C-alpha cells in the first residue's frame, strides 16, 4: 500500500465568483458595480470577488499525485456558513497543520484519514465586538460592526473590536479539498474509481446507473433555460434571485410570471415525454417580501404551483431566519401548511443546513421534502456521503449540491459521491454557463460507469 510522502499546495481559482448576498438583497446592484462596491458581510472585500481556491496534491511514494481543490461556496458568511476562503490562508494552513499530519501516512483507506483531517484544529486571531459596560451609551452598534461602516487600515484593530487568539477547526474549504485528494489517492492505490472506493467503504451497492442532473441558470434566467431544455436536464432552472424588485416584485408576481414562462418554454421546445421538475431557489426572499408571514408565503407557493402545472415544483429556501432552530421551525410549519392546503410543491432546505449535524436536525424534524447537501459547507467529503445516506434513511429527498464557485476537480469528485450514494438529483457545476457544467458532470458520470462496467465484466 503506498504512502503519502509530501503535500503540495498551489493557489487556484474557482469557476465563478463569491458574492455578498446580504448586500445584493438590500438593494439592486448591476453586475459591473459589484466589482467595486463595498461589502456588508464580514470577510468580503467587495460585493463580487473571484472565488479563491487552493489545489492540494498528495504525492505518493510510487510517484503518482492525487489532487483535490479547496474551495468554498459563492454565498459565504451567511446563515451560519464559514467566511470567504482566502487562498493565502489556505496554503498556510495546509503547510503548517495538514502536511505534518498526513506526510508519512500509509493509504490504508479513505475514511479514517478523512476523519482525522476533519478533526484537526489551528490557532488563529479573530476579531470580535467588544461588549460595552452595562449602561454605557454611544460606541458602535452591532449593525455598524457588521456593515463595516467604519473603515480601518489593514492590520489595525477596529474601534469597538478586540483581537482574540482562538483554536478552531480548519476552514471547511481546506477539509473539503484535502478529503478530495485523499479519496483520489485511495482510488489510485486500489486501481478503482472514487465511486467504488466509497461504495466499498460504506458497504453500498456497486454503482450502475446515472443520477439525474440539476442545472442552475445564474442571472441569465432566460437564455440558460433554453440550454437546459436542449440538454434535457431532469431539474431546472434554480433561477438566482439577487434583485428582488426585478426578479420577484413586491408581491412575488414577477416570480410567478417567470415560472409560467419556464413552463411554456418547456412546452414550446420539448416533446411531451420531457417532464422536468421546475426547481426555484429564492434564497429566503419570499419570507423577506412578506415579513416572514407564512400564510402569505403559502399563498405565493400556491400561485407558483398553479403557474407551472402540469410540471412538478420545488421551491428552495422560501424563508431565511436568523438561526437554525428558527429556520427548522419555520420550514416545518410551512410544510404543514402546504400539506393542509393539499399542495404538491416540495420545499427544499438549504440555509442553515450546513453541517452533517444540521442536516440530521432538519431530517429528524421533517422540516423539508428535500435537503440540498452543499458539499463545500460540510467540509470533508465523507460528511457529504453520510448526509445523503441520512436523508435517504429519514425519508427526505437528497439533493447533492454545491456551488457555482467550485472547480472542475471538485465537480468530478462529486459525481463519484453521487454514483455511490444515489441522491435524487446532482447539481451540475461549476460556473453559471450551464453547457460547461452539464457537460463536465454528465461526461464524468458516463466515463466512470463505463469503467466500472468494464471491470465487472472482466472479473
N, C-alpha and C positions, 0 to 999 in steps of 0.2 A: 504494500500500500504506500503510495507516495506521501511525502511530507511537504509542508509549506516552508520554503526557505527564505522568502522575502516578500514583503508587502510593497507594492508600487502605488503611488498616488499622483494623479495628473489632473489639474484643473480642467473642467469641461463646461459645456453649456447644455441647457435643456432645450426641448423642442418648441417652447413658447415663452411666455412671459409670466412673471409674478405680478399680480395687481392688488392694489389696496381696495378691496371691495367696499369697505366702510366709506371711503372717500367717494367711490363711484355711485353708491346708493344715496349719498347725501345730496348730490346734485348732478345733473347731466354733464358729461365731460367728453368732448370729441377726442378721438384717439390721438391725434397729433399733440394735443395739450397734455396728455397723460405722462409723456416722457419728461416733462419739466415741472409738472405740478407737485407741490409739496404733499407729502403723505400725512395721514392722520393716525394710522395704525403703527404702533411701535415696531421698529425693526426695518421698516421701509425707508428708503432714501427719497424715492419719488413714487408717484402713483403707479407707474408702469416701469418695470425693470426686466431686463433679460434674465431668465431663470439660470441661476448658477448651479453647477454640478461638479462632482469630482469622480473621475474614473478610478476605481481601485482594482488593482491587479494582484492576484496571489500567484507568485512564481513557485512552481513545484520543483522537486529535486530531479524530475525526469526531463526538465527543460520546457515544459508547457506552462502557459499562463492562463488563468481563468479570470475573467473580468466581470465587474458589476459597476453600476453607476449610482452614486449617492446623489439624490435629488429629492426635493420636497414638492408640495402641491402649489398650484397657482395662487390660491387664496390663503396665504399663510396668516398666522396670528389672529385668527378669529374662531369663535365657538370652541375654545379650548385647544386649538392647534398650536404647534410649535411656531416660533417666529421664522422669518425669512432665513433661508440657508445661505451662508456665505462660504464660497469655495476655500478661501484662505484659512478660515477657521476649521473647515472640514479636513483640509490637508494636515493642519497641525494636530488635530485630534487623532487622525489615522496614524501619524508617525509617532506620537508620544504615548498613546494609550492602546490602540488596536494592534499595531505591529508587535510590540513586546508580548502581547497575549497570544498571538497566532503564529509567529515565526518559530519554527521547530516543531509545530504540532503535526502529528500524523493525521491523514484524512481517513479516519475510520468510518465516519458517517457525517451527513449534513446536519441533522437536527441538533445533536449535542453541542457542536461547535457554534451553531447559530444561537442557541440558548445561552451559551457562555458569553458571546458578544453582546447579546441583549442585556445581560446583567452588568456590563462594565459601567463604570462611572468616571467622571472627571471633575476637577475643581476649577470653577470659573468665577469671574467677577460679574455680578448682576447689579443693575440699578433698580432701586425700589423707592417708592414715595416715602418721605419722612412724615410720620404722623405728628401733627401739631399738638402741643399740650392742650388738654381739655379746657375749653372755653376761650382759646386763643382765636382772635379774629384775623382776617386777612390771609396772606400767603397764597399759594397756588391751589386751585381746586383740582380734584381728580380729573375733571374734563380738560383742564389746562395741560396737565401732565400727559394725558393720553393723546391729545391732539398735537402735542409738540408746539404749542403756541409760543413758547419761549425758547428761541433758538440758542444753541450753545456751540462753542468751538469743539472740534473733535478732541476727545480725551479729557475735556473739562467736565466737572461734575455739575449737573443741572441744579438750579435753585429748587429746594424742596425735594431733592433726590439724594439718597446715600448709596454708596458703592459697597456691596457686601460680597464676601467670598462664600460660595455655596458649593456643595457637592451634589451633582445631578447625574441623571442618565445621559448617555450620548444622544445627540440630536437624532431624531427619527430618520433623517436623510442618511446619516452615517450608518445606522443599523440596517437600513434598507439596502444600501449599496454593498456593504460588506457581506450581508447574507446572500445577495445575488451571486457574488463571487464564490462564496462557499458552496452554493448549490451547483454552480457551473463546474467548480473543481471536483466535487463529488461525482458529477456526471462524467467528467473526463477520466477520472480514476477508475470508474466502473465500466466505461465504454457504453453508457446508456444516455438517453435523453434526460433532461431535467424532470420531465413529467414522470418518467419511470422511477427515478430516484424518490420522488415524493410519494408515488403510489406504493412503492415498496416499504418505505419507512413508516408510513401511516397505515399500512395494511389495506389499501384501497384496490378496487378492481383495476385491471390494466386498461389504460385509456384506449378508446377505439372509435369514438365519434367526435365530430367537431362541436364546438359550443357556439350558440347564436351570438351574433355581434351587435353591439350597440354603438351608434355613432353620435358624435357631438358637433353641432354646427358652428359654435362660437358666435361671433357677432354677425356673420354673413348668413342671416336666418332664412334667406330665400334661395339663393343660388346653391347653397350647400345642401338644401333639401333635395334638389334635383339630382345631385350627385349620389345622395343616399338611396334614392329610389332607383336610380340606374344600377347601382350596385346591389340592390335588393337586401339591404341590411334588415335584421329582424326587429330592431328597435331604433326609433329616431324621434325628433332631431336634437333632444336635450335643450337647445334654444337658450343660450346665455341671456340672462337678464341683468344688465348693468346700466340701464337707462329707464327708470320707472315710468316717467311721463310718456316716452315714445313707445316702449315695448309692452307696458301694462295698462297705462291710463289710470286715472284717479279711482276708477271703479272696476278695473280689471277687464273692461270691454275690449281693449286693444289686444289683449292676450287671447280672448275668446275669438276675435276675428282672425288672428294668426292661426290658432288651432284649426279653425274651419278651413282656412286656406291650405294648411298642410293636408287635411283630409281630401280636399278637392284636387290637390296636386297629385296625390297618390292615385286617385281615380282616373285622372287625365293621362298619366304617364305609364301606369302599370295595369296588368290584367287582373281579373277577379281572383286569381289564385295567389296574389300577393297581398297578405294581410298583416302588415307590421303593427307592432304596438307603438302608439304615439306617446312619447315619454317627454314630459316637460319639467325642467328643473328651474324653479322660480326663486331659489336662494332666500326663502323666507319673506318674499315681497308681498304675497297675499296677506300675510299677517301684518306687514308694515302698512299697507294702504288701508286696512280695516281695523287698525289699532288692536290687533290680535283678538278681535271678536270672532270666535269660532263659528258662530251661527252665520255670520256674513261670509266667512271663508268657505263654509259648506255651500252657500248659495253660489259662490264662484266656481266651486268644483262641479256643481250640478250643471252650470252653464257650459263649462268646458266639456263635460261628458256628452252633453247634448250636441255640442258642436262637432265632435269627432265621430259620432256614431256613423257606421257600424264598427269602427275600429276600437280595440281596447285602449284604455287610457291609464297612464301612470303619471302622478304628479309628485315630484321630488321636493322635499323641504318646503311645504306650503307655508310654514311658520318657522321663525327662529327666535327662541327665547334666550334668556341670559345665563342659563345653567343646564347641565344635563338633566337634572331632576325635573326642572320646569319644562324642558323640551319633551321628555318622555311623557309627562302628564298631559301636555297639550296634544301631542300626536296620538296618544291613546284615546283621549276624549274625542278628538276629531274623527278618528277611525270608528268609534262607537256611533257618532252622528251619521257617518257615511252608511254604516250598516242599517241603522234605524230608518234612514231615508230610502233604503233599497237601491243605493247607487252601486255601480260596479267599479268605479275608479279605484285604483290601487295607490296607496300612499307609500312613498319611499323615504326612509330616513337617511340622512347624510350628516348634517351638522350635529355636533356633539357625539357622533358615533365614531370616535377617532381611534380608540384602542380596542383590544380584544375584550377587555372588561366592559367598556362602553357598549359594545355590540351585544354582548351577552345580556346586559341590563335591558336593552331595547327588546331583545328576543323574549326574555323572561316576562316583561311587561306586556308583550303582544302589542307594542306601540307602533307597529308598521307592518305593511304587507310585504315589503322588501327593504333590504338594507344595502346601501352602497358601501362596499368594503374598499375604502380608499387606500390602496396599498402603501403609498409612502407614509401616510399618517400612522400606520400600525407598526412602523419600524421593521423589524426582521420579517423576512418572507414567511417564516414558519407561523407567525401570528395570523397572516392572511389565510393560510391553509386552515388553521384551526377556526378562523372566523367563518369561512364558507361552511365548514362542517357543522359549526354551532347553529348557523341559520337553518341548515337542512334538517338537523335534528329537532329544532324547535318549530318546524313547520312554517318558517318565514323565507320568502324569496331571497336568493343571494345574487347580488349584482357585483361582480368582481370588477371594480373600477380603478380609479387612479386619477391622473391629471394630464392635461394637455402639456404641462411643463416638463413631463418626463422625457426620457431618451429612447432611442431605438433599442438599446440593450435592455433597459428595464421593461419595455413593452414586450419584447420577445420572451423574456423570462415570465411575465405574467400569463402569456399564452400557455406555458407549461403548467403553471399552477392551475389554470382553468381546466386543461385537459385532464389533470389528475383528480381534481375535486368536483368537477361538474356543476358550476354555478348556473343559474338560469340564463344570465347574459354576461358577456365580457366586453368591456369598453375598448374600442379601437383608439389607440393612442400611439405617439404623442402628436402635438400640434393641433391646429384647427382647420386644416385644409381638406379633411375628410378622405380624399383619394389616397394620400400617402399612409395615413394611419390604418385605414381599412386594408389596403394592400399589404402592409407590413404584418398586421395581425393575422389576416386570412392566409397569407403565404406561409408564415411560420407554423401555423396550425396544420396546414396541408403537408409540409415537409416532415414535421415531427410524427404525424400519424403514418405517413408512408414509411419512415424509418422504423417505427415500432412494428408495423405490419410485416416488413421485410425480416426483421429479427425474429418475430414469432414464427413466420413460415420456415425459417432456416433451422429452427430448433427440432 
